[in-house]
């Protein structure tokens, strides 16, 4: 499956890419900006095709981010705290955009976007706290996800495939949410 290929590409970059970035193909409209403050932070970016843009800010210690981009893809990421991990994979001929903010420690975000359509995929993700995990997969085009977790030890898993809109807010500790979306628009708030 293509999702497994994208995730595998992200893991391969984690193991083999240069510490900062690797680009292949035409350099037209591609850019990588990395700012790291703290100890033992790691950023790996692999870009293929054209129109891939990445802007990363990491502060704290032992934060890691791995990005694999193909086609028209944009990532803006900020991680602050310690031992946060983000693995972001974007592919396809359509546009994909991810904005990620992780504050706290030991948070994990894994995002896969694959777009062969005209309409763009967009994801805005926020994790604030300790030991939160967020997994998002968007395939097809026209998907929009706004996902936020505030608190500790929350888990959120969402899958969208073509023309879906999702807003999820989890506030509290130990909350869990899982969705394979079949509705065109859905908004959920969980609080404890």
BELVEN-V986268 format. One record per backbone hydrogen bond with DSSP energy under -1.0 kcal/mol. CO is the residue of the C=O (numbers start at 1). NH is the residue of the N-H. If there is no record, write none. Layout:
co->CO nh->NH
co->CO nh->NH
This chain:
co->1 nh->5
co->2 nh->6
co->3 nh->7
co->4 nh->8
co->5 nh->9
co->6 nh->10
co->7 nh->11
co->8 nh->12
co->9 nh->13
co->10 nh->14
co->11 nh->15
co->12 nh->16
co->13 nh->17
co->22 nh->47
co->27 nh->30
co->28 nh->51
co->31 nh->54
co->33 nh->56
co->35 nh->58
co->37 nh->60
co->39 nh->62
co->42 nh->65
co->44 nh->67
co->45 nh->22
co->46 nh->69
co->47 nh->24
co->48 nh->71
co->52 nh->31
co->53 nh->75
co->54 nh->33
co->55 nh->77
co->56 nh->35
co->57 nh->79
co->58 nh->37
co->59 nh->81
co->61 nh->83
co->63 nh->42
co->64 nh->86
co->65 nh->44
co->66 nh->88
co->67 nh->46
co->68 nh->90
co->69 nh->48
co->71 nh->73
co->72 nh->96
co->73 nh->53
co->74 nh->98
co->75 nh->55
co->76 nh->100
co->77 nh->57
co->78 nh->102
co->79 nh->59
co->80 nh->104
co->82 nh->106
co->84 nh->64
co->85 nh->109
co->86 nh->66
co->87 nh->111
co->88 nh->68
co->89 nh->113
co->90 nh->70
co->91 nh->115
co->95 nh->121
co->96 nh->74
co->97 nh->123
co->98 nh->76
co->99 nh->125
co->100 nh->78
co->101 nh->127
co->102 nh->80
co->103 nh->129
co->104 nh->82
co->105 nh->131
co->107 nh->85
co->108 nh->134
co->109 nh->87
co->110 nh->136
co->111 nh->89
co->112 nh->138
co->113 nh->91
co->114 nh->140
co->115 nh->94
co->121 nh->97
co->122 nh->145
co->123 nh->99
co->124 nh->147
co->125 nh->101
co->126 nh->149
co->127 nh->103
co->128 nh->151
co->129 nh->105
co->130 nh->153
co->132 nh->108
co->133 nh->156
co->134 nh->110
co->135 nh->158
co->136 nh->112
co->137 nh->160
co->138 nh->114
co->139 nh->162
co->141 nh->163
co->143 nh->122
co->144 nh->166
co->145 nh->124
co->146 nh->168
co->147 nh->126
co->148 nh->170
co->149 nh->128
co->150 nh->172
co->152 nh->174
co->154 nh->133
co->155 nh->177
co->156 nh->135
co->157 nh->179
co->158 nh->137
co->159 nh->181
co->160 nh->139
co->164 nh->144
co->165 nh->186
co->166 nh->146
co->167 nh->188
co->168 nh->148
co->169 nh->190
co->170 nh->150
co->171 nh->192
co->175 nh->155
co->177 nh->157
co->179 nh->159
co->184 nh->165
co->186 nh->167
co->188 nh->169
co->190 nh->171
